[in-house]
Amino acid sequence: MRIWKWSCLFLVSCMILTGCGSSSTQKADSGVAAGTSQKQVEMAVPPKGIPVLMYHMIGEVKDNDAVLSEAHLREQMKFLKDNDFHPISLNQLYEYMVHNKPVPVRPVVLTFDDGYPDTYSIVMPIMKEYGFKCTVFIPTYDADQSTRLTWKQIKEMQESGMVIASHGYHHNRLSEMKEHTLDDEIEKSQEELQQQLGITNEFFCYPYGGNNPAAEAALKKAGIKLAFTMNGGWAKYGDDPYAVKRIWIGNAVDIANFKQRVTTEQYDQR
């Protein structure tokens, strides 16, 4: 009888140990599978700089080069994906420009100005489709004013992974403001981004691209660490982080010219 009991205990112990071993193996296998499914991205410090692409409205408007057709945007994003470009965040751009930190090879930055409704209806689904990082610069006063994005849409865009940053409060030229008005314009935008989105914003795009030393000083005081102009060129290590250059993308930019703009600063003007 005692022998029978010991035999049963032995069999039960074997079953428990076998089960534990099987479970450990499954966890290990799933861990390996998850690790191997992620493609390793090569990192490097780009010696020639990084193209920061500047978009505005997306849609069908004739005789307005600032309005890019949806077909052109889709063609451009497909080109970036097919050719292993890596859209990076503004934090990654900052670390490269200020600290010379490496970024994924073939980097590019996608920025969309002004907060048009099509940034929600067209751009957001395309960014989701390709898994691309991008930043939307909004003039905060214009939200919920019927002509631009609503705060509800902006929050949904933020939740989808799009970075929301400041394009001023009233979308007025900072370079033409006196000190008190300048500080007020920036502070109001920062406060609204904090209240509506819960963010301590660190990025700014100059309305109409105009910047000067007074505007740069005011942005520093407000906690901004990167500010973007409309001046043409690539962003490079050692450049003024409060005067970041960008590459214009208009409807006249066909795919051949787009390829030039993301591979060399010596592109054909359109």
N, C-alpha and C positions, 0 to 999 in steps of 0.2 A: 504493500500500500504506500509505504514511504517512498519506494523507488518510483512508483507511478506519479506521485506528487512532484517529485524532483524533475521527472521527465516533462511534465506539463509546464512547470516553471521555466525549464530550459527552452522549450518551443516558443513560449510567449515572449521570452527575452529576445530570441532570434528574430521574431516577427517585428518587435519594436525597433530593434537595431536596424533591420533591413529597411523599415519604413523611414526611419530618420535618415539613413544613408541615401535613399531614393529622393527624399525631399531636398536634401542638401545638393544633390547632383542637379536637380531641376532648377534650383535657384542659381547655381553656378552657370548652368547652360544658358539660362535666360539672361544672366549678366553678360556673358560673352556675346550673345546674339545682339544685345542692345549696344554693346561697345562697338561691334564690328559694323553695325548698320549706319553709324555716323561717319561721314566722310571727313578725314583729317584735312584741315585747310592750312596751307603753307603761309607762314607769317614772314614779313620783311619790312624794312624801312624803305619806302619808295624814294629813290634819289631825285626823281624829276617832279615830285609833288603828286597831288590828288585832285582830280576834277570834281568840282562841286557843281552839280547841275541845277539850274534855276528854271522852274516851271511856274506858270501862272494859271490861267483858266484853261480847262479842257472841254472842248465842244466843237460845234460847227458854226463858226462865225466868219463870213467872207471878208476879205480885205483887212484882216487884223492879225498880224503875225504873232502877237502875244498869245493868241488863242490857238492852242494845239489841238488837232483833231484826235479823237479817241483812237482811231486806227493808227496814227503815228505813234502815240504813246505806247500802245500795245506792241507795235513793231519794235520800238526801242527797248522796252523791257524784255522782250523775247531775245533780242540781240545780246543784252547783258547776260541773261541766263544761259543762253547757248554758248557763249564765249567765256564762261566762268569768271565774270566780274562779281565783285562782292560789295554790295551797298553797305556802308558802315555807318555807325551812329555818330552824332556830333561829339559825344564823349571820346570816342576813338579818334576822331579828327583832332580834337583838342590835345589829346595825349601825344599825337604825332607832331602837331605844329609847335607845341610848347616844350615837350620833353623828348622828342625824337624817338618815340616808342614805335615798335613795329605794328603793322596792321595786316589784315589778310591781303594776299597778293591780288593784283588787279582791283584795287579799291576804287570806289566811286561813292559820292554822296548825293542823295536825292532830296531836293528841297522844293516845296510848293508854297508860293506866296499868296497872301490876301484872304484866304478862307472863303473861297467861292463854294456854292452848294455842290458843284461837280467834284470837288475834292472828296466829298462824302459819297456821292452816288457812283462815280466812275473810278477815281483814284484808289479809294480804300479797297474795293473788291479786287483790283488788279494787284495791289501790294500783297493782299492776302494770298492770292493765287500763286504768286512767285515767292512768297516768303521774304520780301524785301523790307529793309529798314528805310524809313523816310521821316522827314520833319515837315510840319505844316506851320508856317508863320501867320498868326492871325492878329489883326487889329481888334483888341478885345471889345471896344465900344460898339463895333459893328455886329457883334453876335446878337441874335434875336431881333434884328432890325428889318427882317423880311427880305433883304437883298443878299445877305451872306449866310453863313452857317448858323444854326441854332446851337445853344449850349448842350442840348440833348444830343445832337449829332456829334459835336466836338467830343463829348464824353465817350460816346460809342467808338469814335475814331481812336481816342486814347486807349480804351480798353482793348482795341484790336491790335495795339502795338505801335501805332503811329505816335511820334513825339510831337507835342504841341508846344510852341514857343511864341515869343512876343514879336509882333510887327508894329509895336507902338500901341497907343490907346486910340487916338483919332486918325491914325494913318497920315499924319502931317510930317513935313520935313523937319527933322531934328536940327539940321544945320542952319535953319533960319530962326531958331528959337532963342530967347534969352534964358539965362540960367534958371530962374524960378519956374518958368513955363516948361523948360526942358526936364527939370527934376520931377515936376508934377506929372508930365506925360508918361514918363517911365515908371514912376511909383504907382500910378493908377493901374497901369497894365499889369505890373507885378502883383499888386493886391488882388486884382480880379482873377488872375490865373491861380493864385493861392486859394481864394474863396471858392471858385467854381470847380477846380480840378485837384486841389490839394497838393500843388507842386511848388517847389521853390525854384523858379525858372532861372536858368543860367545862359540862355541863348537869345539872341536878338537879331532881327533883320531890319536895316534902315529903310523906312518908307521912301520910295523913289531912289534909294541907294545913296543918298547924300549923308556924308559924315564929316566931322571936323574934330579938332582936339577937345573942344568943350563937350561935345556929344560923347566922345570916348570916355572922358573923365566921369561924366554922369552915369554912364553904364557901369563902369568899374565900381562906383560908389553903391550902385543898386545890386551888386552881386553877379553881374553878367560877366562871363569869361570868354565868350566868342560872339562877335558881331559881324554880320554879313553885308557886303556891299553889292552893287551891280557892276563893279569894275571887272573887266575880263581878265582871265588867267587862272592858273591852277593854284591851289593852296599848298604852301611849302613850309617845311620846318624853318623856324626863325622869322617867318612873316609876322606882321603885326596882327595879333589875334582879334583886334577890334576893327580890322579892315580886311576881312577875308574876301578873297576874289572868288567869283563864280563864272560859270559858263552858261550863257544864254541859250535856251532851247525854245525856238519859235517854230511856227508851222512851215517856214521855208527850209528848215533843217531836214533834208531827206536822210535816208539811212546811211548812205555813203558819207555824208557830211557829219552825221552823228558819230559814226565810227572814228572819224578824224578827231572829233572833240573829246572823246574819251580815251584816245591813245596818244595825242600830241597837242601841245599848245600852239603849234604852227598849223592851225586848221584854216580852211578857206572861209572867209567871212560871208555871211548870208544876210 
